[in-house]
Amino acid sequence: MLSHNYRLRLQFICDRISKGEEVQLEDMIWAEKLAKANKSALSMMNQARRKAHNPDMAEGGLDDFMNTLDLGDPDPANHRTTFSGPDDIAQWFSQEKTDDWRQRD
């Protein structure tokens, strides 16, 4: 759980990210470290990045739904559009765990 001051600072940073505005390097480093240590901070950062990549996201649309649930990769360059075969599909569905998968909030 984030403290009140941490949450307010992170919300300010995420708001700037989602609007495509400049964020100070010191603030980005702080937010990235916090996101590595706290899943709710990571979720806030991912949602802000999705909004920055898709500023025309319609409220109630599929993109908004995916963003609200924090599903998928926030970087559109990592999105898959085609599969070359069944093995490729199986590999896509296999769950890759990060180094900190045992961490709890």
C-alpha positions as CSV (number, residue, x, y, z in Angstrom):
1,M,0.0,0.0,0.0
2,L,1.3,3.4,-0.9
3,S,1.5,6.2,1.6
4,H,-0.6,9.3,0.9
5,N,2.4,11.4,-0.1
6,Y,3.8,8.7,-2.4
7,R,0.4,8.3,-4.1
8,L,0.0,12.0,-4.7
9,R,3.5,12.3,-6.1
10,L,2.9,9.2,-8.4
11,Q,-0.5,10.5,-9.5
12,F,1.2,13.8,-10.5
13,I,3.9,12.0,-12.5
14,C,1.3,9.6,-14.1
15,D,-0.9,12.5,-15.1
16,R,2.0,14.2,-16.9
17,I,3.0,10.9,-18.6
18,S,-0.6,10.4,-19.8
19,K,-0.8,13.9,-21.2
20,G,2.5,13.5,-23.0
21,E,4.1,16.3,-21.0
22,E,7.8,16.4,-19.9
23,V,8.6,14.6,-16.6
24,Q,11.8,15.4,-14.7
25,L,14.4,12.6,-14.8
26,E,14.6,12.5,-11.0
27,D,10.8,11.9,-10.8
28,M,10.9,9.2,-13.5
29,I,13.7,7.4,-11.6
30,W,11.7,7.6,-8.4
31,A,8.5,6.3,-10.1
32,E,10.3,3.4,-11.8
33,K,11.9,2.3,-8.6
34,L,8.5,2.5,-6.8
35,A,6.8,0.6,-9.6
36,K,9.4,-2.2,-9.3
37,A,8.6,-2.5,-5.6
38,N,4.9,-2.0,-5.6
39,K,2.3,-3.5,-7.9
40,S,-0.3,-0.8,-7.6
41,A,2.4,1.8,-8.6
42,L,3.3,-0.4,-11.6
43,S,-0.4,-0.5,-12.5
44,M,-0.7,3.3,-12.3
45,M,2.4,3.7,-14.5
46,N,1.2,1.2,-17.1
47,Q,-2.2,2.9,-17.3
48,A,-0.6,6.3,-17.8
49,R,1.6,4.9,-20.6
50,R,-1.4,3.3,-22.3
51,K,-3.2,6.7,-22.3
52,A,-0.1,8.4,-23.7
53,H,0.1,5.9,-26.6
54,N,-3.6,6.1,-27.2
55,P,-4.9,9.6,-26.4
56,D,-8.1,9.1,-28.3
57,M,-9.1,6.2,-26.0
58,A,-12.9,6.3,-25.9
59,E,-14.5,5.9,-22.5
60,G,-16.3,2.6,-22.3
61,G,-14.5,1.2,-25.3
62,L,-12.3,-1.9,-25.4
63,D,-9.1,0.0,-25.0
64,D,-10.5,1.7,-21.9
65,F,-11.7,-1.6,-20.6
66,M,-8.2,-3.1,-21.0
67,N,-6.6,-0.1,-19.5
68,T,-8.9,-0.1,-16.5
69,L,-8.1,-3.7,-15.8
70,D,-4.4,-3.1,-16.5
71,L,-4.3,-5.9,-19.1
72,G,-1.7,-6.2,-21.8
73,D,1.6,-4.5,-22.5
74,P,1.5,-0.7,-22.4
75,D,3.9,-0.5,-25.3
76,P,2.2,-1.0,-28.7
77,A,5.4,-2.2,-30.3
78,N,5.2,-5.4,-28.2
79,H,1.7,-6.2,-29.3
80,R,1.1,-9.4,-31.4
81,T,-1.1,-9.3,-34.5
82,T,-0.4,-12.6,-36.2
83,F,0.8,-16.1,-35.3
84,S,2.9,-18.4,-37.5
85,G,1.4,-21.6,-36.1
86,P,0.2,-23.6,-33.1
87,D,3.6,-23.6,-31.4
88,D,3.8,-19.8,-31.7
89,I,0.3,-19.6,-30.1
90,A,1.3,-22.0,-27.2
91,Q,4.5,-20.0,-26.6
92,W,2.4,-16.7,-26.4
93,F,0.1,-18.2,-23.8
94,S,2.9,-19.6,-21.7
95,Q,3.3,-17.4,-18.6
96,E,6.6,-15.8,-18.2
97,K,7.3,-14.7,-14.6
98,T,9.6,-11.8,-13.8
99,D,12.4,-12.0,-11.3
100,D,10.1,-10.5,-8.6
101,W,7.0,-12.7,-9.2
102,R,7.0,-13.8,-5.6
103,Q,6.6,-10.2,-4.3
104,R,3.4,-9.2,-2.6
105,D,2.0,-5.7,-2.1
